[in-house]
Amino acid sequence: MIKYEELNKMLCENKKIPYPPIPKLYPNKRYANLIYNSFAGNEGELTAITQYIYEHIEFKDKEEIYNILLKIAIEEMKHLDILGEILVNLGEKPIFKDTNQKIWSAHNVKYKFKDIKEAMKINILSEEIAIKEYQTLIRYTNNPYLRRIYERIIIDEKTHIEIFKKIME
């Protein structure tokens, strides 16, 4: 039996770790372009938000899962906001597109899954891809402030994976 209190506590633990402040940045179109995958790519933050809101609505009859998916979606909104602000500080517009300039689409959301377990498997894979994208951003910047921001976001994404695994049990 899933215990909402246990899953919510996992999210609340991360709230004790503040997000680092977003630094002032010089315009850098090339680096900003890398961020777009995490911002609004196929497995980016915008997709995560819409995926979890869709599942939140879909699993309305499973109150524990329903509530935690909404909280995770809100956390992903915070990530989207942070990335958007970084893009602006890099001199770019926070347009919902990926690194290849492809505009975000609701086709990125996975609407077909046979049960909660399959939905959680999809979510885990998406979070793993998101972590790899953030690790790429860390690798391509020398800015220690940006690295700390991405590392902090990765903490959240890893917690989401743990929550989805617990839901699957």
C-alpha positions as CSV (number, residue, x, y, z in Angstrom):
1,M,0.0,0.0,0.0
2,I,1.4,3.4,-1.0
3,K,1.6,5.9,1.8
4,Y,1.3,9.4,0.6
5,E,3.0,10.7,3.8
6,E,6.1,8.7,3.0
7,L,6.3,9.9,-0.6
8,N,5.6,13.5,0.4
9,K,8.3,13.4,3.1
10,M,10.8,12.4,0.4
11,L,9.9,15.6,-1.6
12,C,9.9,17.7,1.6
13,E,13.4,16.6,2.5
14,N,14.7,18.1,-0.8
15,K,13.0,21.4,0.1
16,K,15.6,21.8,2.9
17,I,18.3,22.1,0.2
18,P,17.8,25.6,-1.4
19,Y,18.3,26.1,-5.1
20,P,21.4,28.2,-5.7
21,P,20.8,31.7,-7.0
22,I,20.8,32.2,-10.7
23,P,24.0,34.2,-11.7
24,K,24.3,37.1,-14.0
25,L,25.6,35.7,-17.3
26,Y,27.1,36.9,-20.5
27,P,25.1,36.2,-23.7
28,N,26.0,32.8,-25.0
29,K,23.8,31.5,-27.8
30,R,25.7,28.2,-28.2
31,Y,25.4,27.3,-24.5
32,A,21.8,28.5,-24.3
33,N,21.0,26.2,-27.2
34,L,22.1,23.2,-25.1
35,I,19.7,24.2,-22.4
36,Y,16.7,24.0,-24.7
37,N,16.6,20.2,-24.5
38,S,16.2,20.3,-20.7
39,F,13.8,23.2,-21.0
40,A,11.3,21.9,-23.7
41,G,12.8,18.9,-25.4
42,N,11.1,15.5,-25.8
43,E,12.1,14.6,-22.2
44,G,12.5,18.2,-20.9
45,E,10.8,19.9,-18.0
46,L,7.8,21.1,-20.0
47,T,7.1,17.5,-21.1
48,A,7.6,16.2,-17.5
49,I,5.0,18.8,-16.2
50,T,2.4,17.9,-18.8
51,Q,3.1,14.1,-18.4
52,Y,2.6,14.2,-14.6
53,I,-0.5,16.5,-14.8
54,Y,-2.0,14.1,-17.4
55,E,-1.3,11.1,-15.1
56,H,-2.6,13.2,-12.1
57,I,-5.9,13.5,-13.9
58,E,-5.9,10.0,-15.2
59,F,-5.3,8.4,-11.8
60,K,-7.9,10.6,-9.9
61,D,-9.3,7.5,-8.3
62,K,-6.0,6.6,-6.7
63,E,-5.8,9.5,-4.3
64,E,-2.2,8.8,-3.0
65,I,-0.8,8.8,-6.5
66,Y,-3.0,11.6,-7.7
67,N,-1.7,13.9,-5.0
68,I,2.0,13.1,-5.3
69,L,2.0,13.5,-9.1
70,L,0.6,17.0,-8.7
71,K,3.4,17.9,-6.3
72,I,6.1,16.4,-8.6
73,A,4.6,18.4,-11.5
74,I,4.8,21.6,-9.4
75,E,8.5,20.8,-8.6
76,E,9.1,20.3,-12.4
77,M,7.5,23.8,-12.9
78,K,10.2,25.2,-10.6
79,H,12.9,23.6,-12.8
80,L,11.3,25.0,-15.9
81,D,11.2,28.5,-14.4
82,I,14.9,28.2,-13.4
83,L,15.9,27.1,-16.9
84,G,13.9,29.9,-18.4
85,E,15.6,32.5,-16.3
86,I,19.0,31.1,-17.2
87,L,18.1,31.3,-20.9
88,V,17.0,34.9,-20.5
89,N,20.3,35.7,-18.6
90,L,22.2,34.1,-21.5
91,G,20.5,36.5,-23.9
92,E,17.9,34.1,-25.3
93,K,14.1,33.9,-25.2
94,P,12.5,31.1,-23.2
95,I,10.8,29.6,-26.2
96,F,9.4,26.1,-25.8
97,K,11.7,24.3,-28.3
98,D,14.5,21.8,-28.2
99,T,18.2,22.1,-29.2
100,N,17.3,21.4,-32.8
101,Q,14.8,24.3,-32.8
102,K,11.8,21.9,-32.9
103,I,8.9,23.6,-31.1
104,W,7.5,21.6,-28.2
105,S,4.5,19.4,-28.9
106,A,1.9,17.6,-26.8
107,H,3.0,14.6,-28.8
108,N,5.8,14.3,-26.3
109,V,3.3,13.2,-23.6
110,K,2.8,9.4,-23.4
111,Y,-0.9,9.0,-23.3
112,K,-1.0,5.2,-23.7
113,F,0.0,2.9,-20.9
114,K,-1.9,-0.2,-19.6
115,D,-1.6,0.5,-15.9
116,I,0.1,2.6,-13.2
117,K,3.2,0.3,-13.2
118,E,3.8,1.0,-16.9
119,A,3.3,4.7,-16.4
120,M,5.8,4.7,-13.6
121,K,8.3,2.9,-15.8
122,I,7.9,5.5,-18.5
123,N,8.4,8.2,-15.8
124,I,11.5,6.6,-14.5
125,L,13.0,6.4,-18.0
126,S,12.1,10.1,-18.6
127,E,13.8,11.2,-15.3
128,E,16.9,9.2,-16.2
129,I,17.1,10.9,-19.5
130,A,16.6,14.3,-17.8
131,I,19.5,13.6,-15.4
132,K,21.7,12.7,-18.4
133,E,20.8,16.0,-20.0
134,Y,21.7,17.9,-16.8
135,Q,25.0,16.0,-16.6
136,T,25.7,17.2,-20.2
137,L,25.0,20.8,-19.2
138,I,27.4,20.4,-16.2
139,R,30.0,19.0,-18.6
140,Y,29.7,21.9,-21.0
141,T,29.9,24.8,-18.5
142,N,32.8,26.2,-16.5
143,N,30.4,28.3,-14.5
144,P,30.4,26.9,-10.9
145,Y,27.0,28.6,-10.1
146,L,25.3,26.9,-13.1
147,R,26.8,23.6,-12.1
148,R,25.4,23.9,-8.6
149,I,22.0,24.7,-10.0
150,Y,22.0,21.6,-12.3
151,E,23.3,19.4,-9.4
152,R,20.5,20.7,-7.2
153,I,17.9,19.9,-9.9
154,I,19.4,16.4,-10.3
155,I,18.7,15.8,-6.6
156,D,15.0,16.4,-7.3
157,E,15.0,14.2,-10.4
158,K,16.6,11.3,-8.5
159,T,14.0,11.6,-5.8
160,H,11.3,11.5,-8.4
161,I,12.8,8.2,-9.6
162,E,12.7,6.8,-6.1
163,I,9.1,7.9,-5.6
164,F,8.1,6.3,-8.9
165,K,9.8,3.0,-7.9
166,K,7.9,3.0,-4.6
167,I,4.7,3.5,-6.5
168,M,5.5,0.5,-8.7
169,E,6.1,-1.8,-5.6
